[in-house]
């Protein structure tokens, strides 16, 4: 059963948003990935958000660049947690996207992540953590992932100074 929606405003956002998809896939979390534009397909956006809960979604990861209205508009139409990923833009490097997503009015929250690939990957991991609250097997895999990360750092060695 699909548990996470992964949406973006354009197929050009996939370069960034695939990092969320990779995290979900690595943990075996079923997801759907779609282009849903806040500005070009507002009716689709409303329908997507309004039917998300009935379709079994537990979270929506929404990536958007530029004016970045997608995450906020989704959050306005559903109570399912929306995780916003600012996608870097051509002229403002994603800072415009970050501010558009993070500055939601009080009462309609969007969890906002870093600009770009790190933000997308962390949004995927955050969705895994949300689901892990109710799925013990997923919690175990997440705990192992964290342990593996720790062990990788502990095994790191720096080269000798010449």
Secondary structure, DSSP 8 states (H G I E B T S, - for coil): ---EEEEESSGGGHHHHHHHHHHHHHTT--EEEEE--TTT-HHHHHHHHHHTTTTT-SEEEEEE-TT--HHHHHHHH--SEEEEEE---TTTTTHHHHHHHH---TTS--EEE-SSHHHHHHHHHHHHHHHHTT-HHHHHHHHHHHHHHHHHHHT-------
